Amino acid sequence: MAVTLPLALDVEHMGFRYPGNSEVSFSNLNLKITKGERFGLFGPNGAGKTTLISLMTGLLTADEGHIKLLGHEVGKQNSEVNKLFGFVPQDFSFYQELSPVENLEFFGAWSGLDKPTIKQRTDELLTILGLDDVRNKQVERFSGGMKRRVNLAIGVIHKPQVIFLDEPTVGVDVQTRHAIIDYLMELNKSGTTLVYTSHQLSEAEGLCEQVALIDGGKIIAQDNLDKLLKDHKQESLETMFLNLTGKDIRN
Ligand SMILES: Nc1ncnc2c1ncn2[C@@H]1O[C@H](COP(=O)(O)OP(=O)(O)OP(=O)(O)O)[C@@H](O)[C@H]1O
């Protein structure tokens, strides 16, 4: 008898189109992400990765079908669902004029945390992410790598069960990349589901166990990474990616 694993995300027959933009749309898209998985969503520029993450987090609303996060329908202004996930967007989402501590105070309170919990999580995260020395300095003057780490801390302050990460290591040095990936692996070991996009495919190979390739709003391959590589007779995610999506440059 097949065992049904609990789902973190269940996208069923989902349809979406940006008003006035006919280039990329989703039609009858189905995608299941199991709880506790490290899931990677990959595709060329403009494939629809950020759009799909925006739909899965309720920032955009699907025109058709359903998107369920841990069994709850997203996009219904449901503040309880919002507490279940964290979002680390590609574009920085913090207040540049505030310090890391002030940003975490603000976003922690916004997530419904009380003051002692915010303080405890702030101390913990700033230490783990190597930002303790600059905890009270204005974020505006930080390097790109430091800003990425602040962005990550904000997305995880409320210990979400599912974390969406849209290119969380873009523009960072090797040390910061390792710090971020190691921390994500730690979170996953304690049961957190990761939904990650990146163009750093060698990094992704180390992080993701399940992957989906998306192009033109369609999922063109999805499975366990090792199985996909074996099935497509490819040695790396990058060669498989080129093989399946072609070499044409996208806009
Ligand atoms: N607000 C918007 N209104 C209309 N079209 C949009 C909007 N945002 C994105 N698009 C279009 O939707 C398509 C998919 O964009 P999306 O940002 O989801 O792709 P992506 O896979 O994340 O790309 P990248 O790898 O470059 O970040 C693109 O054609 C883009 O121009």
The ligand as an SDF file (V2000), in Angstrom:
LIG
                    3D

 31 33  0  0  0  0  0  0  0  0999 V2000
    4.2880   42.3430  -12.1470 N   0  0  0  0  0  0  0  0  0  0  0  0
    4.3660   41.7940  -13.3520 C   0  0  0  0  0  0  0  0  0  0  0  0
    3.4940   42.1310  -14.3450 N   0  0  0  0  0  0  0  0  0  0  0  0
    3.5490   41.5510  -15.5620 C   0  0  0  0  0  0  0  0  0  0  0  0
    4.4430   40.5940  -15.8880 N   0  0  0  0  0  0  0  0  0  0  0  0
    5.3290   40.2230  -14.9480 C   0  0  0  0  0  0  0  0  0  0  0  0
    5.3380   40.7900  -13.6430 C   0  0  0  0  0  0  0  0  0  0  0  0
    6.3360   40.2030  -12.9080 N   0  0  0  0  0  0  0  0  0  0  0  0
    6.9120   39.3090  -13.7330 C   0  0  0  0  0  0  0  0  0  0  0  0
    6.3260   39.3230  -14.9560 N   0  0  0  0  0  0  0  0  0  0  0  0
    6.6540   38.4840  -16.1090 C   0  0  0  0  0  0  0  0  0  0  0  0
    6.4540   37.1150  -15.7670 O   0  0  0  0  0  0  0  0  0  0  0  0
    7.4770   36.3110  -16.3200 C   0  0  0  0  0  0  0  0  0  0  0  0
    8.1080   35.4560  -15.2450 C   0  0  0  0  0  0  0  0  0  0  0  0
    8.8480   36.3050  -14.3590 O   0  0  0  0  0  0  0  0  0  0  0  0
    9.5070   35.7500  -13.0160 P   0  0  0  0  0  0  0  0  0  0  0  0
   10.1100   36.9260  -12.3230 O   0  0  0  0  0  0  0  0  0  0  0  0
    8.5190   34.9270  -12.2950 O   0  0  0  0  0  0  0  0  0  0  0  0
   10.6330   34.8050  -13.6230 O   0  0  0  0  0  0  0  0  0  0  0  0
   11.8790   34.1330  -12.8910 P   0  0  0  0  0  0  0  0  0  0  0  0
   11.8910   32.6990  -13.3350 O   0  0  0  0  0  0  0  0  0  0  0  0
   11.8330   34.3710  -11.4300 O   0  0  0  0  0  0  0  0  0  0  0  0
   13.0770   34.9320  -13.5620 O   0  0  0  0  0  0  0  0  0  0  0  0
   14.5610   35.3090  -13.0070 P   0  0  0  0  0  0  0  0  0  0  0  0
   15.3680   34.0640  -13.0370 O   0  0  0  0  0  0  0  0  0  0  0  0
   15.0220   36.3070  -14.0350 O   0  0  0  0  0  0  0  0  0  0  0  0
   14.4210   35.9150  -11.6320 O   0  0  0  0  0  0  0  0  0  0  0  0
    8.4410   37.2560  -17.0430 C   0  0  0  0  0  0  0  0  0  0  0  0
    8.0860   37.2440  -18.4180 O   0  0  0  0  0  0  0  0  0  0  0  0
    8.1470   38.5960  -16.4380 C   0  0  0  0  0  0  0  0  0  0  0  0
    8.3520   39.6300  -17.3680 O   0  0  0  0  0  0  0  0  0  0  0  0
  1  2  1  0
  2  3  1  0
  2  7  2  0
  3  4  2  0
  4  5  1  0
  5  6  2  0
  6  7  1  0
  6 10  1  0
  7  8  1  0
  8  9  2  0
  9 10  1  0
 10 11  1  0
 11 12  1  0
 11 30  1  0
 12 13  1  0
 13 14  1  0
 13 28  1  0
 14 15  1  0
 15 16  1  0
 16 17  2  0
 16 18  1  0
 16 19  1  0
 19 20  1  0
 20 21  2  0
 20 22  1  0
 20 23  1  0
 23 24  1  0
 24 25  2  0
 24 26  1  0
 24 27  1  0
 28 29  1  0
 28 30  1  0
 30 31  1  0
M  END
$$$$
